[in-house]
């Protein structure tokens, strides 16, 4: 029986929302067997294979910086996800997308989703979905601000009267943090690790604020200059130094957005504060360091990594999803 679903197609994770409100979460990864020309793994199993595939297999992350980078792989991945949750026949898919995407990026997203055996694709303003999912009173006359730190994109938006008054984005996010950790350990400690290990380090010992201290973690990696396999201890101080440029970039994004915002809305933001969402919001000390450097109260949403999916679910359940569809 044909059904409608919501889709938050993220750089790191894809979330699928059923009409009943159930949310399914999958890593946005697919592994292809190049010789056999077939899918070898998708989602969780594919993510475990990152950096470990043999020559005849290729691990593909089809979404980069919040947009579809490999349409064919994205279609294959989504088709497998839909089949896994028993929704292979879909009448309509509502897809949350970033504001400001180009016509070509819109076309790529539509084609990728249509390629997963979908009859109709409707694109929905993702920052509005995030605001609704975070509990922001976005229809209020008072302005509010949301800072969404995703896997491939950081977004800052000022909302007023149920619309986006100002919007800024930067191609960064959690993936850029992982790359910064890899570069730091190679340069400072002479050890090379993969991106999956960098992500685990970020979660286990990552720190954005000097008052956040965690127990050091020992990592094993490839030594520089033919030193073979080496190991080193990684501390919270190491993580903070590795991520310092990324944190500064987030602060600059917020300040740039505020600088372009009318004074009346800035006053509202100073009163209301900034709502922090997205997976990178979970980095230990992130809320504190942003609050100190921006000098505005920062509040992290409940389950910040899932707010876009929550907002899309609320819009679907209320029947108002088409109000924020891209025309």
DOGUTI-699188 format. One line per 8 residues: their letters; for each residue x, y, z of N, C-alpha, C. Coordinates in Angstrom, 2 decimals. Layout:
<vokes>
a	X:Y:Z:X:Y:Z:X:Y:Z  ...
</vokes>
This chain:
<vokes>
xxxxxxxx	0.85:-1.20:0.00:0.00:0.00:0.00:0.88:1.25:0.00  0.65:2.18:-0.95:1.47:3.40:-1.00:1.36:4.20:0.29  2.47:4.83:0.68:2.49:5.59:1.92:3.26:6.87:1.73  3.12:7.79:2.72:3.89:9.03:2.74:4.86:8.96:3.92  6.06:9.50:3.70:7.05:9.54:4.77:7.77:10.89:4.74  8.48:11.19:5.82:9.38:12.33:5.86:10.81:11.83:5.77  11.69:12.65:5.20:13.08:12.24:5.01:14.01:13.40:5.35  14.86:13.17:6.35:15.93:14.11:6.68:17.22:13.49:6.18
xxxxxxxx	17.63:13.92:4.99:18.78:13.32:4.30:20.04:14.07:4.70  20.66:13.60:5.78:21.82:14.29:6.32:23.14:13.77:5.78  24.19:14.55:5.96:25.52:14.16:5.51:26.00:12.91:6.22  25.77:12.84:7.53:26.23:11.70:8.32:25.14:10.67:8.57  23.92:11.13:8.81:22.82:10.22:9.12:21.57:10.61:8.35  20.84:9.58:7.93:19.55:9.76:7.28:18.46:9.31:8.24  17.47:10.16:8.40:16.34:9.84:9.28:15.07:9.76:8.45  14.31:8.70:8.65:13.06:8.47:7.94:11.93:8.51:8.95
xxxxxxxx	10.89:9.30:8.66:9.78:9.48:9.58:8.51:8.90:8.96  7.92:7.91:9.61:6.69:7.31:9.09:5.49:8.18:9.42  4.36:7.92:8.76:3.13:8.66:9.05:2.68:8.46:10.48  3.06:7.33:11.07:2.70:7.07:12.47:3.62:7.79:13.45  4.66:8.45:12.94:5.56:9.21:13.80:6.80:8.47:14.22  7.02:7.26:13.75:8.22:6.51:14.12:9.40:7.01:13.30  10.57:7.17:13.96:11.76:7.68:13.30:12.80:6.56:13.19  13.29:6.33:11.98:14.35:5.36:11.71:15.62:6.14:11.38
xxxxxxxx	16.75:5.67:11.90:18.01:6.40:11.75:19.07:5.48:11.16  19.69:5.94:10.05:20.71:5.14:9.35:21.92:6.02:9.01  23.14:5.50:9.15:24.29:6.23:8.62:24.15:6.40:7.10  24.51:7.56:6.58:24.37:7.86:5.15:25.60:7.34:4.41  25.68:6.02:4.29:26.82:5.36:3.66:26.34:4.15:2.87  26.96:3.90:1.74:26.70:2.70:0.95:28.02:2.15:0.46  28.16:0.83:0.44:29.35:0.17:-0.10:28.93:-0.61:-1.34  29.64:-0.34:-2.44:29.35:-1.02:-3.71:30.46:-2.01:-4.05
xxxxxxxx	30.06:-3.17:-4.55:31.01:-4.14:-5.10:31.20:-3.77:-6.57  32.36:-3.20:-6.91:32.58:-2.68:-8.26:32.64:-3.81:-9.30  33.16:-4.96:-8.93:33.28:-6.05:-9.89:31.92:-6.69:-10.16  31.18:-6.98:-9.11:29.87:-7.62:-9.26:28.77:-6.62:-9.59  29.07:-5.31:-9.49:28.10:-4.24:-9.75:26.83:-4.44:-8.92  27.03:-4.57:-7.63:25.90:-4.74:-6.71:26.20:-4.04:-5.40  25.16:-3.86:-4.59:25.31:-3.26:-3.26:25.88:-4.30:-2.31  26.96:-3.95:-1.62:27.56:-4.86:-0.64:27.04:-4.59:0.76
xxxxxxxx	26.77:-3.33:1.08:26.28:-2.98:2.42:25.74:-1.56:2.38  24.79:-1.27:3.29:24.27:0.09:3.44:24.12:0.39:4.93  24.06:1.66:5.25:23.76:2.07:6.63:24.82:1.66:7.63  24.39:1.03:8.71:25.30:0.68:9.82:26.41:-0.25:9.36  26.06:-1.28:8.60:27.09:-2.22:8.14:28.09:-1.54:7.23  27.61:-0.62:6.38:28.51:0.10:5.48:29.44:1.02:6.25  28.92:1.66:7.30:29.76:2.58:8.07:30.90:1.84:8.75  30.65:0.62:9.21:31.71:-0.16:9.86:32.82:-0.53:8.88
xxxxxxxx	32.52:-0.46:7.57:33.49:-0.83:6.55:34.31:0.35:6.06  34.00:1.57:6.50:34.73:2.75:6.05:36.23:2.61:6.35  37.04:2.82:5.34:38.49:2.72:5.50:39.01:1.30:5.52  38.13:0.32:5.38:38.56:-1.08:5.47:38.18:-1.91:4.25  37.63:-1.28:3.21:37.14:-2.05:2.07:38.29:-2.55:1.20  38.17:-3.76:0.65:39.17:-4.26:-0.31:39.06:-3.48:-1.63  40.00:-3.74:-2.53:40.08:-2.96:-3.77:38.82:-3.07:-4.63  38.13:-4.19:-4.57:36.97:-4.36:-5.45:35.70:-3.75:-4.86
xxxxxxxx	35.80:-3.15:-3.69:34.64:-2.50:-3.08:34.92:-1.02:-2.87  33.86:-0.22:-2.91:33.99:1.22:-2.73:32.95:1.72:-1.73  33.42:2.37:-0.67:32.51:2.98:0.30:32.20:4.40:-0.16  30.92:4.72:-0.26:30.49:6.01:-0.79:29.61:6.71:0.23  29.92:7.98:0.49:29.05:8.86:1.28:28.36:9.77:0.28  27.13:9.46:-0.13:26.51:10.15:-1.27:26.03:11.57:-0.98  26.04:11.99:0.29:25.63:13.35:0.64:26.82:14.07:1.26  27.19:15.22:0.69:28.31:15.99:1.20:27.88:17.44:1.37
xxxxxxxx	28.24:18.01:2.52:27.91:19.41:2.80:26.41:19.70:2.64  25.60:18.72:3.01:24.16:18.91:3.02:23.46:18.74:1.68  24.20:18.39:0.61:23.57:18.20:-0.70:24.02:16.87:-1.30  23.26:16.39:-2.27:23.57:15.10:-2.91:24.79:15.25:-3.81  25.80:14.44:-3.55:27.03:14.47:-4.34:27.10:13.32:-5.33  26.39:12.22:-5.05:26.37:11.05:-5.93:24.93:10.56:-6.01  24.23:10.98:-7.06:22.81:10.70:-7.17:22.48:9.22:-7.29  23.24:8.49:-8.10:22.96:7.06:-8.28:23.14:6.30:-6.98
xxxxxxxx	24.25:6.56:-6.28:24.50:5.88:-5.00:23.45:6.27:-3.97  23.01:7.53:-4.00:21.99:7.98:-3.06:20.67:7.26:-3.30  20.28:7.12:-4.56:19.05:6.40:-4.89:19.12:4.95:-4.44  20.25:4.29:-4.72:20.42:2.89:-4.30:20.34:2.77:-2.79  20.98:3.70:-2.09:20.98:3.67:-0.62:19.57:3.86:-0.06  18.86:4.86:-0.57:17.51:5.13:-0.08:16.56:3.97:-0.37  16.69:3.40:-1.56:15.84:2.25:-1.90:16.06:1.12:-0.91  17.31:0.89:-0.51:17.61:-0.16:0.46:17.04:0.18:1.83
xxxxxxxx	17.16:1.46:2.23:16.58:1.89:3.52:15.07:1.67:3.52  14.40:2.10:2.45:12.94:1.97:2.38:12.51:0.51:2.45  13.25:-0.34:1.75:12.92:-1.76:1.78:13.14:-2.35:3.17  14.19:-1.90:3.86:14.50:-2.43:5.19:13.40:-2.14:6.19  12.74:-0.99:6.07:11.69:-0.63:7.02:10.30:-0.98:6.47  10.24:-1.73:5.37:8.97:-2.19:4.83:8.17:-1.13:4.13  8.84:-0.16:3.50:8.14:0.93:2.81:8.67:1.09:1.39  8.70:0.02:0.64:9.28:0.06:-0.70:8.37:0.75:-1.71
xxxxxxxx	7.08:0.92:-1.39:6.14:1.59:-2.28:5.68:2.87:-1.61  6.10:4.02:-2.14:5.84:5.30:-1.49:5.15:6.26:-2.45  4.03:6.82:-1.99:3.30:7.76:-2.83:3.91:9.16:-2.78  4.46:9.56:-1.62:5.06:10.88:-1.50:6.11:10.88:-0.39  7.21:11.59:-0.65:8.27:11.76:0.34:8.50:13.26:0.54  8.40:13.70:1.80:8.70:15.08:2.16:10.16:15.13:2.61  10.98:15.90:1.92:12.41:15.94:2.19:12.79:17.30:2.75  13.40:17.33:3.94:13.88:18.58:4.51:15.18:18.96:3.81
xxxxxxxx	15.27:20.22:3.37:16.47:20.69:2.65:16.90:22.04:3.23  18.15:22.37:3.02:18.69:23.63:3.52:18.17:24.80:2.70  17.96:25.91:3.38:17.61:27.14:2.67:18.80:27.58:1.82  18.53:28.23:0.72:19.60:28.78:-0.09:20.27:27.80:-1.04  19.76:26.56:-1.17:20.38:25.64:-2.10:20.07:26.07:-3.53  20.95:25.72:-4.44:20.82:26.14:-5.84:19.80:25.27:-6.57  19.40:25.74:-7.76:18.46:24.97:-8.57:19.03:23.60:-8.93  20.33:23.58:-9.22:20.97:22.30:-9.55:20.94:21.35:-8.36
xxxxxxxx	21.19:21.87:-7.16:21.15:21.03:-5.96:19.73:20.54:-5.68  18.74:21.39:-5.94:17.34:20.96:-5.81:17.05:19.81:-6.77  17.49:19.97:-8.02:17.27:18.93:-9.02:17.95:17.62:-8.63  19.17:17.70:-8.11:19.90:16.50:-7.71:19.18:15.75:-6.60  18.64:16.50:-5.62:17.92:15.86:-4.52:16.65:15.19:-5.04  15.90:15.92:-5.85:14.66:15.35:-6.40:14.94:14.07:-7.18  15.93:14.11:-8.07:16.23:12.94:-8.90:16.68:11.76:-8.07  17.48:12.04:-7.02:17.96:10.95:-6.17:16.81:10.27:-5.44
xxxxxxxx	15.85:11.05:-4.94:14.72:10.46:-4.21:13.74:9.79:-5.17  13.48:10.42:-6.31:12.62:9.77:-7.31:13.22:8.43:-7.75  14.55:8.36:-7.80:15.21:7.13:-8.21:15.08:5.99:-7.23  14.52:6.29:-6.04:14.31:5.25:-5.02:12.87:4.73:-5.05  12.23:4.79:-6.22:10.87:4.26:-6.40:9.83:5.08:-5.62  9.89:6.40:-5.81:8.97:7.33:-5.15:8.14:8.03:-6.21  6.83:8.17:-5.97:5.95:8.78:-6.96:6.00:10.30:-6.95  6.09:10.89:-5.76:6.09:12.35:-5.66:7.09:12.78:-4.58
xxxxxxxx	7.88:13.83:-4.88:8.86:14.36:-3.95:8.54:15.82:-3.65  8.41:16.14:-2.38:8.14:17.51:-1.95:9.26:17.96:-1.03  9.93:19.05:-1.38:11.03:19.57:-0.58:10.50:20.59:0.42  10.98:20.50:1.67:10.48:21.32:2.76:11.64:22.08:3.38  11.39:23.32:3.80:12.41:24.17:4.43:12.92:23.51:5.71  14.18:23.06:5.67:14.73:22.31:6.79:14.95:23.13:8.04  15.29:24.41:7.91:15.55:25.22:9.11:14.26:25.46:9.87  13.13:25.56:9.16:11.83:25.66:9.84:11.53:24.35:10.57
xxxxxxxx	11.83:23.23:9.93:11.63:21.93:10.60:12.46:21.86:11.88  13.72:22.31:11.81:14.58:22.28:12.99:14.03:23.16:14.10  13.54:24.34:13.74:12.99:25.25:14.74:11.77:24.65:15.43  10.89:24.05:14.64:9.69:23.43:15.21:10.08:22.27:16.11  11.02:21.44:15.64:11.46:20.29:16.44:12.15:20.68:17.72  12.78:21.87:17.73:13.47:22.34:18.93:12.54:23.07:19.89  11.29:23.28:19.48:10.32:23.94:20.35:10.33:25.45:20.29  10.95:26.03:19.27:10.96:27.48:19.12:9.58:27.96:18.70
xxxxxxxx	9.10:29.04:19.29:7.83:29.64:18.91:8.06:30.49:17.65  8.21:29.80:16.54:8.64:30.45:15.31:7.56:31.33:14.69  6.30:31.18:15.09:5.23:32.02:14.56:5.11:33.34:15.33  5.85:33.48:16.41:5.74:34.66:17.25:6.32:35.89:16.53  5.82:37.08:16.91:6.34:38.31:16.32:7.76:38.58:16.80  8.12:38.03:17.97:9.47:38.21:18.49:10.44:37.34:17.70  11.60:37.90:17.43:12.61:37.16:16.70:13.27:36.10:17.55  13.75:35.05:16.92:14.50:34.00:17.61:15.58:33.51:16.67
xxxxxxxx	16.58:32.88:17.25:17.72:32.42:16.44:18.00:30.96:16.70  18.31:30.24:15.64:18.67:28.83:15.75:20.03:28.63:15.10  20.88:27.85:15.76:22.21:27.50:15.23:22.26:25.99:15.12  22.30:25.51:13.89:22.26:24.07:13.62:23.64:23.61:13.15  24.27:22.73:13.90:25.61:22.22:13.60:25.49:20.79:13.09  25.42:20.64:11.78:25.22:19.33:11.19:26.51:18.63:10.84  26.38:17.53:10.12:27.56:16.76:9.74:28.38:17.44:8.67  27.71:18.07:7.69:28.44:18.69:6.61:28.17:20.17:6.44
xxxxxxxx	27.26:20.71:7.27:26.86:22.10:7.12:26.51:22.70:8.47  27.04:23.88:8.75:26.61:24.67:9.91:25.67:25.76:9.41  24.52:25.92:10.07:23.52:26.88:9.60:23.08:27.77:10.76  22.96:29.06:10.50:22.43:30.00:11.49:21.28:30.73:10.85  20.16:30.84:11.57:18.99:31.50:11.01:18.27:32.31:12.08  17.76:33.46:11.68:16.91:34.29:12.53:15.48:34.12:12.01  14.57:33.79:12.91:13.18:33.53:12.54:12.27:34.60:13.11  11.24:34.95:12.34:10.25:35.90:12.81:8.97:35.72:12.00
xxxxxxxx	7.84:35.71:12.68:6.54:35.61:12.02:6.46:34.42:11.07  6.88:33.26:11.56:6.77:31.98:10.84:7.59:31.95:9.55  8.65:32.74:9.49:9.49:32.72:8.29:10.94:32.99:8.69  11.83:32.78:7.73:13.25:33.01:7.96:13.59:34.44:7.57  14.02:35.24:8.56:14.38:36.63:8.30:15.81:36.75:7.79  16.74:35.99:8.38:18.13:35.99:7.95:18.66:34.56:8.02  19.52:34.23:7.06:20.06:32.86:7.01:21.50:32.91:6.52  22.36:32.15:7.20:23.76:32.01:6.78:24.17:30.56:6.95
xxxxxxxx	25.10:30.10:6.14:25.58:28.72:6.24:27.05:28.66:5.88  27.70:27.64:6.38:29.10:27.38:6.03:29.29:25.88:5.82  30.04:25.52:4.80:30.31:24.11:4.51:31.36:23.61:5.49  30.91:23.23:6.66:31.80:22.73:7.71:31.03:21.63:8.44  30.98:21.71:9.76:30.22:20.72:10.52:31.06:19.61:11.11  30.38:18.54:11.50:31.04:17.44:12.19:32.11:16.76:11.36  31.89:16.65:10.05:32.90:16.01:9.19:34.19:16.82:9.16  34.05:18.15:9.11:35.25:19.00:9.12:35.99:18.89:10.45
xxxxxxxx	35.25:18.70:11.54:35.89:18.48:12.83:36.71:17.19:12.82  36.14:16.14:12.25:36.86:14.86:12.17:38.14:15.02:11.36  38.06:15.74:10.25:39.24:15.97:9.41:40.29:16.79:10.16  39.83:17.74:10.98:40.77:18.56:11.75:41.49:17.72:12.80  40.79:16.75:13.39:41.41:15.86:14.38:42.48:14.99:13.70  42.16:14.46:12.52:43.13:13.65:11.78:44.38:14.48:11.47  44.19:15.70:11.00:45.32:16.56:10.65:46.15:16.91:11.88  45.50:17.19:13.00:46.21:17.56:14.23:47.09:16.40:14.72
xxxxxxxx	46.54:15.20:14.77:47.31:14.06:15.28:48.48:13.72:14.36  48.27:13.91:13.06:49.37:13.65:12.12:50.50:14.67:12.30  50.13:15.94:12.48:51.13:17.00:12.56:51.78:17.09:13.94  50.98:16.92:14.98:51.48:17.14:16.34:52.01:15.88:17.02  51.45:14.73:16.64:51.81:13.50:17.34:52.43:12.46:16.42  52.49:12.75:15.13:53.12:11.83:14.20:52.39:10.53:14.02  51.08:10.55:14.17:50.29:9.33:14.00:49.12:9.64:13.07  48.89:8.75:12.12:47.79:8.93:11.18:46.67:7.94:11.50
xxxxxxxx	45.45:8.48:11.67:44.27:7.65:11.93:43.24:7.94:10.84  42.21:7.11:10.79:41.13:7.30:9.83:40.03:8.18:10.41  39.12:8.60:9.53:38.01:9.46:9.97:37.07:8.77:10.96  36.78:7.46:10.82:35.93:6.82:11.82:36.54:6.88:13.23  37.86:6.68:13.33:38.52:6.78:14.63:38.48:8.22:15.15  38.64:9.19:14.25:38.56:10.60:14.67:37.19:10.91:15.24  36.14:10.38:14.62:34.79:10.61:15.13:34.62:10.00:16.52  35.18:8.80:16.73:35.08:8.17:18.05:35.83:8.98:19.10
xxxxxxxx	36.99:9.50:18.74:37.76:10.35:19.66:36.96:11.60:20.03  36.32:12.20:19.04:35.53:13.41:19.27:34.43:13.14:20.30  33.82:11.98:20.20:32.74:11.62:21.12:33.29:11.27:22.50  34.38:10.50:22.54:34.89:9.98:23.80:35.65:11.01:24.62  36.47:11.82:23.96:37.35:12.72:24.71:37.27:14.16:24.21  36.40:14.41:23.23:36.28:15.73:22.65:35.88:16.80:23.65  36.43:18.01:23.46:36.16:19.11:24.38:36.25:20.42:23.63  35.28:21.31:23.87:35.30:22.64:23.29:35.67:23.70:24.32
xxxxxxxx	35.60:23.33:25.60:35.83:24.30:26.69:36.93:23.79:27.61  37.84:24.67:28.06:38.96:24.21:28.91:38.54:23.60:30.24  37.33:23.92:30.71:36.89:23.33:31.99:36.39:21.91:31.83  36.19:21.47:30.60:35.73:20.10:30.35:36.94:19.18:30.23  37.09:18.28:31.17:38.21:17.35:31.18:37.70:15.91:31.16  38.27:15.11:30.29:37.91:13.70:30.22:39.19:12.87:30.29  39.03:11.60:30.64:40.19:10.71:30.73:40.82:10.54:29.35  42.15:10.57:29.27:42.83:10.39:27.97:42.47:9.04:27.34
xxxxxxxx	42.55:9.01:26.03:42.29:7.79:25.27:43.53:7.44:24.47  43.93:6.17:24.50:45.08:5.71:23.72:44.61:5.28:22.34  45.25:5.83:21.31:44.90:5.46:19.94:46.10:4.82:19.27  45.81:3.92:18.36:46.84:3.23:17.58:46.65:3.60:16.12  47.73:3.99:15.49:47.63:4.39:14.09:48.93:4.15:13.34  48.99:4.72:12.17:50.14:4.55:11.29:51.16:5.64:11.58  52.40:5.25:11.79:53.44:6.23:12.07:53.92:6.94:10.82  54.40:8.16:11.01:54.91:8.94:9.89:56.32:8.48:9.52
xxxxxxxx	56.65:8.62:8.26:58.00:8.33:7.81:58.42:6.88:7.98  57.52:5.96:7.77:57.87:4.54:7.85:58.09:4.01:9.25  57.51:4.66:10.25:57.69:4.22:11.64:56.78:3.04:12.00  56.03:2.53:11.05:55.16:1.39:11.33:53.94:1.79:12.12  53.52:0.91:13.00:52.34:1.16:13.83:52.79:1.78:15.15  52.15:2.90:15.52:52.50:3.60:16.75:51.22:3.88:17.55  51.40:4.19:18.82:50.25:4.57:19.65:50.58:5.83:20.43  49.53:6.56:20.78:49.70:7.80:21.52:48.47:8.06:22.36
xxxxxxxx	48.63:8.82:23.43:47.50:9.22:24.26:46.93:10.54:23.74  45.62:10.63:23.69:44.93:11.83:23.24:44.11:12.38:24.40  44.29:13.65:24.71:43.62:14.28:25.85:42.55:15.26:25.38  41.77:15.74:26.35:40.77:16.76:26.05:41.43:18.05:25.56  42.61:18.36:26.12:43.34:19.54:25.65:43.75:19.39:24.19  44.16:18.17:23.80:44.49:17.92:22.40:43.27:18.18:21.51  42.13:17.68:21.93:40.91:17.84:21.14:40.52:19.30:21.01  40.66:20.04:22.10:40.28:21.45:22.06:41.20:22.22:21.11
xxxxxxxx	42.49:21.90:21.13:43.41:22.56:20.21:43.11:22.16:18.77  42.82:20.90:18.55:42.53:20.41:17.20:41.29:21.08:16.62  40.31:21.37:17.48:39.02:21.90:17.01:38.90:23.41:17.16  39.95:24.07:17.55:39.86:25.51:17.83:39.43:26.31:16.60  39.96:25.98:15.44:39.60:26.72:14.24:38.13:26.47:13.87  37.66:25.24:14.10:36.26:24.95:13.81:35.32:25.73:14.73  35.67:25.81:16.01:34.85:26.57:16.95:34.83:28.04:16.57  36.00:28.57:16.21:36.07:29.98:15.80:35.21:30.23:14.56
xxxxxxxx	35.17:29.27:13.66:34.34:29.41:12.46:32.86:29.48:12.80  32.44:28.70:13.79:31.03:28.73:14.21:30.70:30.09:14.83  31.59:30.59:15.67:31.38:31.91:16.28:31.28:32.98:15.20  32.16:32.90:14.19:32.13:33.88:13.10:30.83:33.80:12.32  30.32:32.59:12.11:29.04:32.40:11.41:27.91:33.10:12.15  27.85:32.91:13.46:26.80:33.54:14.26:26.94:35.06:14.22  28.15:35.56:14.42:28.37:37.01:14.44:28.04:37.64:13.08  28.36:36.93:12.01:28.05:37.45:10.67:26.54:37.53:10.46
xxxxxxxx	25.82:36.52:10.94:24.37:36.51:10.79:23.74:37.64:11.61  24.21:37.80:12.84:23.67:38.86:13.69:23.97:40.24:13.10  25.15:40.39:12.50:25.51:41.68:11.91:24.58:42.08:10.78  23.97:41.10:10.10:23.06:41.38:8.99:21.59:41.42:9.43  21.34:41.31:10.72:19.98:41.25:11.25:19.53:42.63:11.74  18.30:43.04:11.46:17.80:44.33:11.95:17.91:44.45:13.47  18.17:45.67:13.99:18.36:45.86:15.43:17.20:45.36:16.28  15.96:45.51:15.80:14.81:45.07:16.58:14.84:43.56:16.83
xxxxxxxx	15.24:42.81:15.80:15.34:41.36:15.95:16.54:40.99:16.80  17.62:41.76:16.71:18.80:41.50:17.55:18.44:41.63:19.03  17.60:42.61:19.34:17.17:42.79:20.72:16.39:41.57:21.21  15.55:41.02:20.33:14.80:39.81:20.69:15.74:38.63:20.92  16.76:38.52:20.07:17.73:37.42:20.23:18.48:37.57:21.55  18.85:38.82:21.90:19.52:39.05:23.17:18.67:38.64:24.35  17.35:38.76:24.20:16.43:38.38:25.27:16.15:36.88:25.27  15.90:36.33:24.09:15.53:34.92:23.96:16.76:33.99:24.02
xxxxxxxx	17.86:34.44:23.41:19.05:33.60:23.32:19.09:32.85:22.00  20.00:31.91:21.89:20.20:31.11:20.69:19.92:29.65:21.01  19.13:29.00:20.15:18.86:27.57:20.30:19.87:26.78:19.49  20.57:25.87:20.14:21.63:25.08:19.51:21.11:23.69:19.17  21.27:23.29:17.90:20.80:21.98:17.45:21.87:21.32:16.59  21.60:20.09:16.17:22.53:19.36:15.31:23.45:18.44:16.10  24.00:17.45:15.43:24.84:16.46:16.10:26.07:17.03:16.78  26.71:18.05:16.18:27.93:18.62:16.77:27.63:19.46:18.00
xxxxxxxx	26.34:19.76:18.23:25.97:20.47:19.46:26.29:19.63:20.69  26.40:18.31:20.49:26.66:17.39:21.60:28.12:17.37:22.03  29.00:18.04:21.30:30.41:18.10:21.71:30.49:18.73:23.09  31.15:18.07:24.01:31.23:18.54:25.40:31.78:19.96:25.46  31.08:20.82:26.17:31.51:22.20:26.36:31.12:23.15:25.24  30.44:22.66:24.22:30.09:23.52:23.09:29.17:24.66:23.51  28.14:24.35:24.28:27.21:25.39:24.71:27.92:26.48:25.50  28.80:26.06:26.45:29.50:27.03:27.29:30.43:27.93:26.49
xxxxxxxx	31.21:27.35:25.58:32.19:28.16:24.85:31.50:29.14:23.91  30.40:28.72:23.27:29.68:29.63:22.39:29.04:30.77:23.18  28.49:30.44:24.32:27.85:31.46:25.15:28.86:32.50:25.61  30.05:32.06:26.00:31.08:32.99:26.45:31.61:33.86:25.32  31.76:33.29:24.12:32.38:34.03:23.03:31.39:34.90:22.26  30.13:34.49:22.22:29.13:35.29:21.52:28.45:36.27:22.47  28.52:35.96:23.77:27.95:36.79:24.82:26.42:36.88:24.72  25.83:35.78:24.34:24.38:35.62:24.31:24.07:34.25:24.88
xxxxxxxx	22.97:34.14:25.62:22.60:32.85:26.21:22.38:31.81:25.11  22.99:30.64:25.29:22.87:29.55:24.32:22.25:28.34:25.03  21.19:27.80:24.45:20.50:26.65:25.02:20.52:25.50:24.03  20.93:24.32:24.47:20.93:23.16:23.58:19.57:22.48:23.60  19.04:22.17:22.44:17.75:21.49:22.34:17.84:20.07:22.87  16.72:19.52:23.29:16.66:18.11:23.67:16.88:17.25:22.42  17.75:16.24:22.54:18.09:15.37:21.42:18.38:16.23:20.18  19.40:17.08:20.24:19.62:18.07:19.18:19.85:17.48:17.80
xxxxxxxx	20.36:16.25:17.73:20.63:15.65:16.43:19.36:15.24:15.69  18.23:15.18:16.40:16.99:14.69:15.80:15.93:15.77:15.61  16.26:17.05:15.85:15.21:18.08:15.84:14.60:18.28:14.46  15.38:18.16:13.39:14.81:18.33:12.05:13.78:17.25:11.77  14.11:16.01:12.11:13.16:14.92:11.93:11.92:15.13:12.79  12.11:15.58:14.03:10.96:15.85:14.90:10.05:16.91:14.31  10.67:18.01:13.81:9.86:19.08:13.23:9.12:18.64:11.99  9.77:17.84:11.16:9.11:17.33:9.96:7.94:16.42:10.35
xxxxxxxx	8.13:15.64:11.40:7.06:14.77:11.89:5.86:15.60:12.37  6.15:16.68:13.11:5.08:17.54:13.62:4.30:18.17:12.46  5.02:18.65:11.44:4.36:19.24:10.29:3.50:18.22:9.54  4.00:17.00:9.40:3.22:15.96:8.72:1.97:15.62:9.50  2.12:15.49:10.82:0.97:15.12:11.65:-0.09:16.21:11.68  0.34:17.48:11.60:-0.60:18.60:11.66:-1.22:18.92:10.31  -0.68:18.34:9.24:-1.19:18.63:7.91:-0.70:19.95:7.35  0.32:20.55:7.98:0.81:21.86:7.55:2.14:21.78:6.80
xxxxxxx	2.54:20.59:6.41:3.86:20.43:5.80:3.98:21.21:4.51  2.88:21.31:3.74:2.94:22.01:2.45:3.09:23.52:2.60  2.84:24.05:3.81:3.03:25.48:4.04:4.49:25.89:3.85  5.40:24.95:4.09:6.82:25.26:4.01:7.52:24.48:2.91  6.73:24.05:1.92:7.31:23.37:0.77:7.95:24.38:-0.18  9.06:23.98:-0.80:9.69:24.83:-1.80:8.86:24.79:-3.08  8.60:25.96:-3.61:7.75:26.05:-4.82:8.61:25.94:-6.09
</vokes>
